[in-house]
Amino acid sequence: YEDVKAAIRYAADGPLRGILGYTDEDVVSNDFVGDSRSSIFDAKAGLALSPTFVKLVSWYDNEWGY
């Protein structure tokens, strides 16, 4: 799971900056109200269920465009 998190962090800090976010803090949905990024990856919420099966969790504000 660490290599997956590293790849997502690289994308969030580089080519997808402003589109993809990354957080490793304890968060709730209210933390993302008004966030213009399309997706914020929650590193603490995901997990590796096996070497080939990973659960990823991502947040977004579904009312941002309204």
mmCIF file as Biopython writes it, N, C-alpha, C and O atoms, coordinates in Angstrom:
data_model
#
loop_
_atom_site.group_PDB
_atom_site.id
_atom_site.type_symbol
_atom_site.label_atom_id
_atom_site.label_alt_id
_atom_site.label_comp_id
_atom_site.label_asym_id
_atom_site.label_entity_id
_atom_site.label_seq_id
_atom_site.pdbx_PDB_ins_code
_atom_site.Cartn_x
_atom_site.Cartn_y
_atom_site.Cartn_z
_atom_site.occupancy
_atom_site.B_iso_or_equiv
_atom_site.auth_seq_id
_atom_site.auth_asym_id
_atom_site.pdbx_PDB_model_num
ATOM 1   N N  . TYR A ? 1  ? 0.824   -1.197 0.000   1.0 0.0 1  A 1 
ATOM 2   C CA . TYR A ? 1  ? 0.000   0.000  0.000   1.0 0.0 1  A 1 
ATOM 3   C C  . TYR A ? 1  ? 0.869   1.262  0.000   1.0 0.0 1  A 1 
ATOM 4   O O  . TYR A ? 1  ? 0.462   2.302  -0.519  1.0 0.0 1  A 1 
ATOM 5   N N  . GLU A ? 2  ? 2.042   1.165  0.573   1.0 0.0 2  A 1 
ATOM 6   C CA . GLU A ? 2  ? 2.931   2.335  0.623   1.0 0.0 2  A 1 
ATOM 7   C C  . GLU A ? 2  ? 3.332   2.806  -0.775  1.0 0.0 2  A 1 
ATOM 8   O O  . GLU A ? 2  ? 3.432   4.010  -1.015  1.0 0.0 2  A 1 
ATOM 9   N N  . ASP A ? 3  ? 3.561   1.877  -1.691  1.0 0.0 3  A 1 
ATOM 10  C CA . ASP A ? 3  ? 3.941   2.275  -3.049  1.0 0.0 3  A 1 
ATOM 11  C C  . ASP A ? 3  ? 2.777   2.929  -3.791  1.0 0.0 3  A 1 
ATOM 12  O O  . ASP A ? 3  ? 2.986   3.827  -4.606  1.0 0.0 3  A 1 
ATOM 13  N N  . VAL A ? 4  ? 1.563   2.484  -3.511  1.0 0.0 4  A 1 
ATOM 14  C CA . VAL A ? 4  ? 0.373   3.102  -4.105  1.0 0.0 4  A 1 
ATOM 15  C C  . VAL A ? 4  ? 0.223   4.530  -3.578  1.0 0.0 4  A 1 
ATOM 16  O O  . VAL A ? 4  ? -0.014  5.457  -4.353  1.0 0.0 4  A 1 
ATOM 17  N N  . LYS A ? 5  ? 0.359   4.707  -2.265  1.0 0.0 5  A 1 
ATOM 18  C CA . LYS A ? 5  ? 0.268   6.043  -1.674  1.0 0.0 5  A 1 
ATOM 19  C C  . LYS A ? 5  ? 1.339   6.971  -2.246  1.0 0.0 5  A 1 
ATOM 20  O O  . LYS A ? 5  ? 1.068   8.139  -2.522  1.0 0.0 5  A 1 
ATOM 21  N N  . ALA A ? 6  ? 2.542   6.456  -2.422  1.0 0.0 6  A 1 
ATOM 22  C CA . ALA A ? 6  ? 3.628   7.279  -2.967  1.0 0.0 6  A 1 
ATOM 23  C C  . ALA A ? 6  ? 3.322   7.725  -4.395  1.0 0.0 6  A 1 
ATOM 24  O O  . ALA A ? 6  ? 3.597   8.869  -4.758  1.0 0.0 6  A 1 
ATOM 25  N N  . ALA A ? 7  ? 2.764   6.843  -5.195  1.0 0.0 7  A 1 
ATOM 26  C CA . ALA A ? 7  ? 2.421   7.189  -6.575  1.0 0.0 7  A 1 
ATOM 27  C C  . ALA A ? 7  ? 1.321   8.247  -6.620  1.0 0.0 7  A 1 
ATOM 28  O O  . ALA A ? 7  ? 1.371   9.164  -7.439  1.0 0.0 7  A 1 
ATOM 29  N N  . ILE A ? 8  ? 0.336   8.121  -5.747  1.0 0.0 8  A 1 
ATOM 30  C CA . ILE A ? 8  ? -0.751  9.104  -5.708  1.0 0.0 8  A 1 
ATOM 31  C C  . ILE A ? 8  ? -0.236  10.445 -5.205  1.0 0.0 8  A 1 
ATOM 32  O O  . ILE A ? 8  ? -0.610  11.491 -5.734  1.0 0.0 8  A 1 
ATOM 33  N N  . ARG A ? 9  ? 0.615   10.422 -4.192  1.0 0.0 9  A 1 
ATOM 34  C CA . ARG A ? 9  ? 1.185   11.677 -3.683  1.0 0.0 9  A 1 
ATOM 35  C C  . ARG A ? 9  ? 2.014   12.369 -4.771  1.0 0.0 9  A 1 
ATOM 36  O O  . ARG A ? 9  ? 1.944   13.589 -4.916  1.0 0.0 9  A 1 
ATOM 37  N N  . TYR A ? 10 ? 2.791   11.606 -5.529  1.0 0.0 10 A 1 
ATOM 38  C CA . TYR A ? 10 ? 3.577   12.172 -6.629  1.0 0.0 10 A 1 
ATOM 39  C C  . TYR A ? 10 ? 2.654   12.870 -7.633  1.0 0.0 10 A 1 
ATOM 40  O O  . TYR A ? 10 ? 2.932   13.990 -8.061  1.0 0.0 10 A 1 
ATOM 41  N N  . ALA A ? 11 ? 1.566   12.210 -8.002  1.0 0.0 11 A 1 
ATOM 42  C CA . ALA A ? 11 ? 0.626   12.792 -8.967  1.0 0.0 11 A 1 
ATOM 43  C C  . ALA A ? 11 ? -0.039  14.040 -8.399  1.0 0.0 11 A 1 
ATOM 44  O O  . ALA A ? 11 ? -0.202  15.035 -9.106  1.0 0.0 11 A 1 
ATOM 45  N N  . ALA A ? 12 ? -0.425  13.991 -7.124  1.0 0.0 12 A 1 
ATOM 46  C CA . ALA A ? 12 ? -1.098  15.131 -6.500  1.0 0.0 12 A 1 
ATOM 47  C C  . ALA A ? 12 ? -0.175  16.337 -6.366  1.0 0.0 12 A 1 
ATOM 48  O O  . ALA A ? 12 ? -0.626  17.479 -6.460  1.0 0.0 12 A 1 
ATOM 49  N N  . ASP A ? 13 ? 1.105   16.090 -6.149  1.0 0.0 13 A 1 
ATOM 50  C CA . ASP A ? 13 ? 2.074   17.179 -6.012  1.0 0.0 13 A 1 
ATOM 51  C C  . ASP A ? 13 ? 2.649   17.627 -7.348  1.0 0.0 13 A 1 
ATOM 52  O O  . ASP A ? 13 ? 3.290   18.676 -7.428  1.0 0.0 13 A 1 
ATOM 53  N N  . GLY A ? 14 ? 2.426   16.843 -8.393  1.0 0.0 14 A 1 
ATOM 54  C CA . GLY A ? 14 ? 3.029   17.143 -9.689  1.0 0.0 14 A 1 
ATOM 55  C C  . GLY A ? 14 ? 2.019   17.347 -10.792 1.0 0.0 14 A 1 
ATOM 56  O O  . GLY A ? 14 ? 1.348   18.378 -10.837 1.0 0.0 14 A 1 
ATOM 57  N N  . PRO A ? 15 ? 1.897   16.369 -11.694 1.0 0.0 15 A 1 
ATOM 58  C CA . PRO A ? 15 ? 1.094   16.572 -12.904 1.0 0.0 15 A 1 
ATOM 59  C C  . PRO A ? 15 ? -0.401  16.791 -12.658 1.0 0.0 15 A 1 
ATOM 60  O O  . PRO A ? 15 ? -1.082  17.363 -13.508 1.0 0.0 15 A 1 
ATOM 61  N N  . LEU A ? 16 ? -0.915  16.351 -11.526 1.0 0.0 16 A 1 
ATOM 62  C CA . LEU A ? 16 ? -2.350  16.532 -11.249 1.0 0.0 16 A 1 
ATOM 63  C C  . LEU A ? 16 ? -2.611  17.556 -10.140 1.0 0.0 16 A 1 
ATOM 64  O O  . LEU A ? 16 ? -3.691  17.578 -9.550  1.0 0.0 16 A 1 
ATOM 65  N N  . ARG A ? 17 ? -1.621  18.398 -9.863  1.0 0.0 17 A 1 
ATOM 66  C CA . ARG A ? 17 ? -1.789  19.436 -8.834  1.0 0.0 17 A 1 
ATOM 67  C C  . ARG A ? 17 ? -3.009  20.294 -9.169  1.0 0.0 17 A 1 
ATOM 68  O O  . ARG A ? 17 ? -3.174  20.741 -10.305 1.0 0.0 17 A 1 
ATOM 69  N N  . GLY A ? 18 ? -3.846  20.514 -8.182  1.0 0.0 18 A 1 
ATOM 70  C CA . GLY A ? 18 ? -5.056  21.298 -8.382  1.0 0.0 18 A 1 
ATOM 71  C C  . GLY A ? 18 ? -6.253  20.476 -8.815  1.0 0.0 18 A 1 
ATOM 72  O O  . GLY A ? 18 ? -7.384  20.962 -8.792  1.0 0.0 18 A 1 
ATOM 73  N N  . ILE A ? 19 ? -6.016  19.240 -9.207  1.0 0.0 19 A 1 
ATOM 74  C CA . ILE A ? 19 ? -7.092  18.330 -9.609  1.0 0.0 19 A 1 
ATOM 75  C C  . ILE A ? 19 ? -7.225  17.206 -8.594  1.0 0.0 19 A 1 
ATOM 76  O O  . ILE A ? 19 ? -8.321  16.901 -8.123  1.0 0.0 19 A 1 
ATOM 77  N N  . LEU A ? 20 ? -6.088  16.594 -8.264  1.0 0.0 20 A 1 
ATOM 78  C CA . LEU A ? 20 ? -6.040  15.504 -7.294  1.0 0.0 20 A 1 
ATOM 79  C C  . LEU A ? 20 ? -5.373  16.005 -6.026  1.0 0.0 20 A 1 
ATOM 80  O O  . LEU A ? 20 ? -4.320  16.640 -6.077  1.0 0.0 20 A 1 
ATOM 81  N N  . GLY A ? 21 ? -5.989  15.718 -4.892  1.0 0.0 21 A 1 
ATOM 82  C CA . GLY A ? 21 ? -5.399  16.078 -3.613  1.0 0.0 21 A 1 
ATOM 83  C C  . GLY A ? 21 ? -4.947  14.840 -2.861  1.0 0.0 21 A 1 
ATOM 84  O O  . GLY A ? 21 ? -5.280  13.717 -3.241  1.0 0.0 21 A 1 
ATOM 85  N N  . TYR A ? 22 ? -4.189  15.045 -1.797  1.0 0.0 22 A 1 
ATOM 86  C CA . TYR A ? 22 ? -3.680  13.952 -0.971  1.0 0.0 22 A 1 
ATOM 87  C C  . TYR A ? 22 ? -3.723  14.411 0.473   1.0 0.0 22 A 1 
ATOM 88  O O  . TYR A ? 22 ? -3.265  15.509 0.789   1.0 0.0 22 A 1 
ATOM 89  N N  . THR A ? 23 ? -4.270  13.580 1.356   1.0 0.0 23 A 1 
ATOM 90  C CA . THR A ? 23 ? -4.226  13.883 2.779   1.0 0.0 23 A 1 
ATOM 91  C C  . THR A ? 23 ? -3.908  12.625 3.565   1.0 0.0 23 A 1 
ATOM 92  O O  . THR A ? 23 ? -4.365  11.531 3.235   1.0 0.0 23 A 1 
ATOM 93  N N  . ASP A ? 24 ? -3.111  12.806 4.618   1.0 0.0 24 A 1 
ATOM 94  C CA . ASP A ? 24 ? -2.848  11.716 5.547   1.0 0.0 24 A 1 
ATOM 95  C C  . ASP A ? 24 ? -3.237  12.139 6.963   1.0 0.0 24 A 1 
ATOM 96  O O  . ASP A ? 24 ? -2.735  11.602 7.951   1.0 0.0 24 A 1 
ATOM 97  N N  . GLU A ? 25 ? -4.138  13.111 7.036   1.0 0.0 25 A 1 
ATOM 98  C CA . GLU A ? 25 ? -4.667  13.588 8.313   1.0 0.0 25 A 1 
ATOM 99  C C  . GLU A ? 25 ? -6.005  12.911 8.601   1.0 0.0 25 A 1 
ATOM 100 O O  . GLU A ? 25 ? -6.621  12.336 7.703   1.0 0.0 25 A 1 
ATOM 101 N N  . ASP A ? 26 ? -6.453  12.981 9.856   1.0 0.0 26 A 1 
ATOM 102 C CA . ASP A ? 26 ? -7.790  12.507 10.206  1.0 0.0 26 A 1 
ATOM 103 C C  . ASP A ? 26 ? -8.787  13.550 9.705   1.0 0.0 26 A 1 
ATOM 104 O O  . ASP A ? 26 ? -8.744  14.705 10.128  1.0 0.0 26 A 1 
ATOM 105 N N  . VAL A ? 27 ? -9.682  13.149 8.807   1.0 0.0 27 A 1 
ATOM 106 C CA . VAL A ? 27 ? -10.608 14.092 8.184   1.0 0.0 27 A 1 
ATOM 107 C C  . VAL A ? 27 ? -12.033 13.544 8.193   1.0 0.0 27 A 1 
ATOM 108 O O  . VAL A ? 27 ? -12.260 12.347 8.367   1.0 0.0 27 A 1 
ATOM 109 N N  . VAL A ? 28 ? -12.979 14.452 8.002   1.0 0.0 28 A 1 
ATOM 110 C CA . VAL A ? 28 ? -14.394 14.115 7.819   1.0 0.0 28 A 1 
ATOM 111 C C  . VAL A ? 28 ? -14.884 14.890 6.600   1.0 0.0 28 A 1 
ATOM 112 O O  . VAL A ? 28 ? -14.186 15.776 6.105   1.0 0.0 28 A 1 
ATOM 113 N N  . SER A ? 29 ? -16.063 14.565 6.122   1.0 0.0 29 A 1 
ATOM 114 C CA . SER A ? 29 ? -16.565 15.178 4.894   1.0 0.0 29 A 1 
ATOM 115 C C  . SER A ? 29 ? -16.616 16.703 4.967   1.0 0.0 29 A 1 
ATOM 116 O O  . SER A ? 29 ? -16.390 17.373 3.960   1.0 0.0 29 A 1 
ATOM 117 N N  . ASN A ? 30 ? -16.899 17.247 6.112   1.0 0.0 30 A 1 
ATOM 118 C CA . ASN A ? 30 ? -16.998 18.696 6.266   1.0 0.0 30 A 1 
ATOM 119 C C  . ASN A ? 30 ? -15.665 19.405 5.991   1.0 0.0 30 A 1 
ATOM 120 O O  . ASN A ? 30 ? -15.650 20.598 5.689   1.0 0.0 30 A 1 
ATOM 121 N N  . ASP A ? 31 ? -14.570 18.690 6.091   1.0 0.0 31 A 1 
ATOM 122 C CA . ASP A ? 31 ? -13.256 19.276 5.824   1.0 0.0 31 A 1 
ATOM 123 C C  . ASP A ? 31 ? -13.062 19.652 4.357   1.0 0.0 31 A 1 
ATOM 124 O O  . ASP A ? 31 ? -12.132 20.387 4.028   1.0 0.0 31 A 1 
ATOM 125 N N  . PHE A ? 32 ? -13.927 19.157 3.474   1.0 0.0 32 A 1 
ATOM 126 C CA . PHE A ? 32 ? -13.738 19.368 2.041   1.0 0.0 32 A 1 
ATOM 127 C C  . PHE A ? 32 ? -14.810 20.256 1.416   1.0 0.0 32 A 1 
ATOM 128 O O  . PHE A ? 32 ? -14.878 20.368 0.192   1.0 0.0 32 A 1 
ATOM 129 N N  . VAL A ? 33 ? -15.637 20.879 2.224   1.0 0.0 33 A 1 
ATOM 130 C CA . VAL A ? 33 ? -16.653 21.794 1.705   1.0 0.0 33 A 1 
ATOM 131 C C  . VAL A ? 33 ? -15.944 22.967 1.023   1.0 0.0 33 A 1 
ATOM 132 O O  . VAL A ? 33 ? -15.104 23.635 1.625   1.0 0.0 33 A 1 
ATOM 133 N N  . GLY A ? 34 ? -16.293 23.200 -0.226  1.0 0.0 34 A 1 
ATOM 134 C CA . GLY A ? 34 ? -15.698 24.292 -0.990  1.0 0.0 34 A 1 
ATOM 135 C C  . GLY A ? 34 ? -14.355 23.969 -1.612  1.0 0.0 34 A 1 
ATOM 136 O O  . GLY A ? 34 ? -13.715 24.849 -2.187  1.0 0.0 34 A 1 
ATOM 137 N N  . ASP A ? 35 ? -13.916 22.731 -1.511  1.0 0.0 35 A 1 
ATOM 138 C CA . ASP A ? 35 ? -12.637 22.324 -2.109  1.0 0.0 35 A 1 
ATOM 139 C C  . ASP A ? 35 ? -12.836 22.113 -3.604  1.0 0.0 35 A 1 
ATOM 140 O O  . ASP A ? 35 ? -13.671 21.304 -4.007  1.0 0.0 35 A 1 
ATOM 141 N N  . SER A ? 36 ? -12.088 22.820 -4.423  1.0 0.0 36 A 1 
ATOM 142 C CA . SER A ? 36 ? -12.295 22.783 -5.873  1.0 0.0 36 A 1 
ATOM 143 C C  . SER A ? 36 ? -11.632 21.592 -6.565  1.0 0.0 36 A 1 
ATOM 144 O O  . SER A ? 36 ? -11.871 21.361 -7.750  1.0 0.0 36 A 1 
ATOM 145 N N  . ARG A ? 37 ? -10.809 20.838 -5.848  1.0 0.0 37 A 1 
ATOM 146 C CA . ARG A ? 37 ? -10.163 19.678 -6.477  1.0 0.0 37 A 1 
ATOM 147 C C  . ARG A ? 37 ? -11.194 18.587 -6.756  1.0 0.0 37 A 1 
ATOM 148 O O  . ARG A ? 37 ? -12.164 18.440 -6.013  1.0 0.0 37 A 1 
ATOM 149 N N  . SER A ? 38 ? -10.984 17.832 -7.815  1.0 0.0 38 A 1 
ATOM 150 C CA . SER A ? 38 ? -11.924 16.783 -8.218  1.0 0.0 38 A 1 
ATOM 151 C C  . SER A ? 38 ? -11.940 15.614 -7.257  1.0 0.0 38 A 1 
ATOM 152 O O  . SER A ? 38 ? -12.970 14.957 -7.105  1.0 0.0 38 A 1 
ATOM 153 N N  . SER A ? 39 ? -10.823 15.340 -6.608  1.0 0.0 39 A 1 
ATOM 154 C CA . SER A ? 39 ? -10.713 14.182 -5.735  1.0 0.0 39 A 1 
ATOM 155 C C  . SER A ? 39 ? -9.573  14.402 -4.749  1.0 0.0 39 A 1 
ATOM 156 O O  . SER A ? 39 ? -8.502  14.877 -5.126  1.0 0.0 39 A 1 
ATOM 157 N N  . ILE A ? 40 ? -9.806  14.055 -3.482  1.0 0.0 40 A 1 
ATOM 158 C CA . ILE A ? 40 ? -8.767  14.138 -2.463  1.0 0.0 40 A 1 
ATOM 159 C C  . ILE A ? 40 ? -8.584  12.746 -1.880  1.0 0.0 40 A 1 
ATOM 160 O O  . ILE A ? 40 ? -9.470  12.229 -1.199  1.0 0.0 40 A 1 
ATOM 161 N N  . PHE A ? 41 ? -7.442  12.146 -2.147  1.0 0.0 41 A 1 
ATOM 162 C CA . PHE A ? 41 ? -7.135  10.799 -1.688  1.0 0.0 41 A 1 
ATOM 163 C C  . PHE A ? 41 ? -6.883  10.816 -0.185  1.0 0.0 41 A 1 
ATOM 164 O O  . PHE A ? 41 ? -6.102  11.627 0.313   1.0 0.0 41 A 1 
ATOM 165 N N  . ASP A ? 42 ? -7.551  9.913  0.534   1.0 0.0 42 A 1 
ATOM 166 C CA . ASP A ? 42 ? -7.413  9.791  1.987   1.0 0.0 42 A 1 
ATOM 167 C C  . ASP A ? 42 ? -6.504  8.603  2.292   1.0 0.0 42 A 1 
ATOM 168 O O  . ASP A ? 42 ? -6.950  7.455  2.287   1.0 0.0 42 A 1 
ATOM 169 N N  . ALA A ? 43 ? -5.236  8.881  2.554   1.0 0.0 43 A 1 
ATOM 170 C CA . ALA A ? 43 ? -4.238  7.826  2.753   1.0 0.0 43 A 1 
ATOM 171 C C  . ALA A ? 43 ? -4.517  6.981  3.994   1.0 0.0 43 A 1 
ATOM 172 O O  . ALA A ? 43 ? -4.174  5.799  4.016   1.0 0.0 43 A 1 
ATOM 173 N N  . LYS A ? 44 ? -5.131  7.561  5.024   1.0 0.0 44 A 1 
ATOM 174 C CA . LYS A ? 44 ? -5.409  6.803  6.249   1.0 0.0 44 A 1 
ATOM 175 C C  . LYS A ? 44 ? -6.612  5.878  6.113   1.0 0.0 44 A 1 
ATOM 176 O O  . LYS A ? 44 ? -6.732  4.913  6.868   1.0 0.0 44 A 1 
ATOM 177 N N  . ALA A ? 45 ? -7.495  6.154  5.175   1.0 0.0 45 A 1 
ATOM 178 C CA . ALA A ? 45 ? -8.734  5.377  5.070   1.0 0.0 45 A 1 
ATOM 179 C C  . ALA A ? 45 ? -8.603  4.146  4.184   1.0 0.0 45 A 1 
ATOM 180 O O  . ALA A ? 45 ? -9.399  3.215  4.310   1.0 0.0 45 A 1 
ATOM 181 N N  . GLY A ? 46 ? -7.636  4.119  3.307   1.0 0.0 46 A 1 
ATOM 182 C CA . GLY A ? 46 ? -7.459  2.970  2.420   1.0 0.0 46 A 1 
ATOM 183 C C  . GLY A ? 46 ? -6.628  1.885  3.071   1.0 0.0 46 A 1 
ATOM 184 O O  . GLY A ? 46 ? -6.033  2.092  4.129   1.0 0.0 46 A 1 
ATOM 185 N N  . LEU A ? 47 ? -6.592  0.718  2.427   1.0 0.0 47 A 1 
ATOM 186 C CA . LEU A ? 47 ? -5.773  -0.374 2.936   1.0 0.0 47 A 1 
ATOM 187 C C  . LEU A ? 47 ? -5.542  -1.417 1.859   1.0 0.0 47 A 1 
ATOM 188 O O  . LEU A ? 47 ? -6.302  -1.525 0.897   1.0 0.0 47 A 1 
ATOM 189 N N  . ALA A ? 48 ? -4.478  -2.181 2.044   1.0 0.0 48 A 1 
ATOM 190 C CA . ALA A ? 48 ? -4.176  -3.290 1.143   1.0 0.0 48 A 1 
ATOM 191 C C  . ALA A ? 48 ? -4.826  -4.541 1.715   1.0 0.0 48 A 1 
ATOM 192 O O  . ALA A ? 48 ? -4.458  -4.996 2.798   1.0 0.0 48 A 1 
ATOM 193 N N  . LEU A ? 49 ? -5.786  -5.095 0.993   1.0 0.0 49 A 1 
ATOM 194 C CA . LEU A ? 49 ? -6.469  -6.301 1.441   1.0 0.0 49 A 1 
ATOM 195 C C  . LEU A ? 49 ? -5.674  -7.547 1.085   1.0 0.0 49 A 1 
ATOM 196 O O  . LEU A ? 49 ? -5.807  -8.584 1.734   1.0 0.0 49 A 1 
ATOM 197 N N  . SER A ? 50 ? -4.855  -7.443 0.062   1.0 0.0 50 A 1 
ATOM 198 C CA . SER A ? 50 ? -3.934  -8.508 -0.341  1.0 0.0 50 A 1 
ATOM 199 C C  . SER A ? 50 ? -2.866  -7.839 -1.206  1.0 0.0 50 A 1 
ATOM 200 O O  . SER A ? 50 ? -2.981  -6.649 -1.498  1.0 0.0 50 A 1 
ATOM 201 N N  . PRO A ? 51 ? -1.852  -8.558 -1.613  1.0 0.0 51 A 1 
ATOM 202 C CA . PRO A ? 51 ? -0.828  -7.928 -2.457  1.0 0.0 51 A 1 
ATOM 203 C C  . PRO A ? 51 ? -1.357  -7.399 -3.797  1.0 0.0 51 A 1 
ATOM 204 O O  . PRO A ? 51 ? -0.720  -6.551 -4.421  1.0 0.0 51 A 1 
ATOM 205 N N  . THR A ? 52 ? -2.508  -7.891 -4.235  1.0 0.0 52 A 1 
ATOM 206 C CA . THR A ? 52 ? -3.051  -7.463 -5.528  1.0 0.0 52 A 1 
ATOM 207 C C  . THR A ? 52 ? -4.419  -6.797 -5.427  1.0 0.0 52 A 1 
ATOM 208 O O  . THR A ? 52 ? -5.054  -6.540 -6.450  1.0 0.0 52 A 1 
ATOM 209 N N  . PHE A ? 53 ? -4.884  -6.514 -4.209  1.0 0.0 53 A 1 
ATOM 210 C CA . PHE A ? 53 ? -6.200  -5.898 -4.037  1.0 0.0 53 A 1 
ATOM 211 C C  . PHE A ? 53 ? -6.099  -4.791 -2.995  1.0 0.0 53 A 1 
ATOM 212 O O  . PHE A ? 53 ? -5.846  -5.048 -1.818  1.0 0.0 53 A 1 
ATOM 213 N N  . VAL A ? 54 ? -6.304  -3.546 -3.453  1.0 0.0 54 A 1 
ATOM 214 C CA . VAL A ? 54 ? -6.149  -2.383 -2.591  1.0 0.0 54 A 1 
ATOM 215 C C  . VAL A ? 54 ? -7.447  -1.592 -2.569  1.0 0.0 54 A 1 
ATOM 216 O O  . VAL A ? 54 ? -8.058  -1.361 -3.612  1.0 0.0 54 A 1 
ATOM 217 N N  . LYS A ? 55 ? -7.866  -1.178 -1.381  1.0 0.0 55 A 1 
ATOM 218 C CA . LYS A ? 55 ? -9.059  -0.338 -1.221  1.0 0.0 55 A 1 
ATOM 219 C C  . LYS A ? 55 ? -8.591  1.107  -1.073  1.0 0.0 55 A 1 
ATOM 220 O O  . LYS A ? 55 ? -7.821  1.427  -0.168  1.0 0.0 55 A 1 
ATOM 221 N N  . LEU A ? 56 ? -9.060  1.976  -1.967  1.0 0.0 56 A 1 
ATOM 222 C CA . LEU A ? 56 ? -8.722  3.391  -1.919  1.0 0.0 56 A 1 
ATOM 223 C C  . LEU A ? 56 ? -9.959  4.195  -1.550  1.0 0.0 56 A 1 
ATOM 224 O O  . LEU A ? 56 ? -11.072 3.859  -1.954  1.0 0.0 56 A 1 
ATOM 225 N N  . VAL A ? 57 ? -9.758  5.256  -0.783  1.0 0.0 57 A 1 
ATOM 226 C CA . VAL A ? 57 ? -10.852 6.136  -0.388  1.0 0.0 57 A 1 
ATOM 227 C C  . VAL A ? 57 ? -10.485 7.553  -0.813  1.0 0.0 57 A 1 
ATOM 228 O O  . VAL A ? 57 ? -9.361  8.013  -0.607  1.0 0.0 57 A 1 
ATOM 229 N N  . SER A ? 58 ? -11.457 8.231  -1.410  1.0 0.0 58 A 1 
ATOM 230 C CA . SER A ? 58 ? -11.233 9.581  -1.889  1.0 0.0 58 A 1 
ATOM 231 C C  . SER A ? 58 ? -12.444 10.444 -1.561  1.0 0.0 58 A 1 
ATOM 232 O O  . SER A ? 58 ? -13.575 9.957  -1.552  1.0 0.0 58 A 1 
ATOM 233 N N  . TRP A ? 59 ? -12.211 11.711 -1.294  1.0 0.0 59 A 1 
ATOM 234 C CA . TRP A ? 59 ? -13.263 12.661 -0.949  1.0 0.0 59 A 1 
ATOM 235 C C  . TRP A ? 59 ? -13.427 13.679 -2.072  1.0 0.0 59 A 1 
ATOM 236 O O  . TRP A ? 59 ? -12.516 13.889 -2.873  1.0 0.0 59 A 1 
ATOM 237 N N  . TYR A ? 60 ? -14.609 14.311 -2.121  1.0 0.0 60 A 1 
ATOM 238 C CA . TYR A ? 60 ? -14.839 15.438 -3.023  1.0 0.0 60 A 1 
ATOM 239 C C  . TYR A ? 60 ? -16.058 16.201 -2.526  1.0 0.0 60 A 1 
ATOM 240 O O  . TYR A ? 60 ? -16.869 15.657 -1.777  1.0 0.0 60 A 1 
ATOM 241 N N  . ASP A ? 61 ? -16.190 17.440 -2.932  1.0 0.0 61 A 1 
ATOM 242 C CA . ASP A ? 61 ? -17.358 18.246 -2.582  1.0 0.0 61 A 1 
ATOM 243 C C  . ASP A ? 61 ? -18.337 18.177 -3.745  1.0 0.0 61 A 1 
ATOM 244 O O  . ASP A ? 61 ? -18.108 18.787 -4.790  1.0 0.0 61 A 1 
ATOM 245 N N  . ASN A ? 62 ? -19.428 17.437 -3.569  1.0 0.0 62 A 1 
ATOM 246 C CA . ASN A ? 62 ? -20.382 17.238 -4.663  1.0 0.0 62 A 1 
ATOM 247 C C  . ASN A ? 62 ? -21.256 18.464 -4.934  1.0 0.0 62 A 1 
ATOM 248 O O  . ASN A ? 62 ? -22.048 18.445 -5.877  1.0 0.0 62 A 1 
ATOM 249 N N  . GLU A ? 63 ? -21.139 19.509 -4.151  1.0 0.0 63 A 1 
ATOM 250 C CA . GLU A ? 63 ? -21.940 20.714 -4.372  1.0 0.0 63 A 1 
ATOM 251 C C  . GLU A ? 63 ? -21.089 21.903 -4.809  1.0 0.0 63 A 1 
ATOM 252 O O  . GLU A ? 63 ? -21.594 23.024 -4.882  1.0 0.0 63 A 1 
ATOM 253 N N  . TRP A ? 64 ? -19.843 21.686 -5.093  1.0 0.0 64 A 1 
ATOM 254 C CA . TRP A ? 64 ? -18.947 22.796 -5.397  1.0 0.0 64 A 1 
ATOM 255 C C  . TRP A ? 64 ? -19.395 23.594 -6.607  1.0 0.0 64 A 1 
ATOM 256 O O  . TRP A ? 64 ? -19.247 24.816 -6.608  1.0 0.0 64 A 1 
ATOM 257 N N  . GLY A ? 65 ? -19.929 22.966 -7.622  1.0 0.0 65 A 1 
ATOM 258 C CA . GLY A ? 65 ? -20.295 23.664 -8.847  1.0 0.0 65 A 1 
ATOM 259 C C  . GLY A ? 65 ? -21.643 24.358 -8.811  1.0 0.0 65 A 1 
ATOM 260 O O  . GLY A ? 65 ? -22.051 24.949 -9.812  1.0 0.0 65 A 1 
ATOM 261 N N  . TYR A ? 66 ? -22.339 24.306 -7.704  1.0 0.0 66 A 1 
ATOM 262 C CA . TYR A ? 66 ? -23.698 24.854 -7.665  1.0 0.0 66 A 1 
ATOM 263 C C  . TYR A ? 66 ? -23.778 26.157 -6.934  1.0 0.0 66 A 1 
ATOM 264 O O  . TYR A ? 66 ? -24.858 26.736 -6.821  1.0 0.0 66 A 1 
#
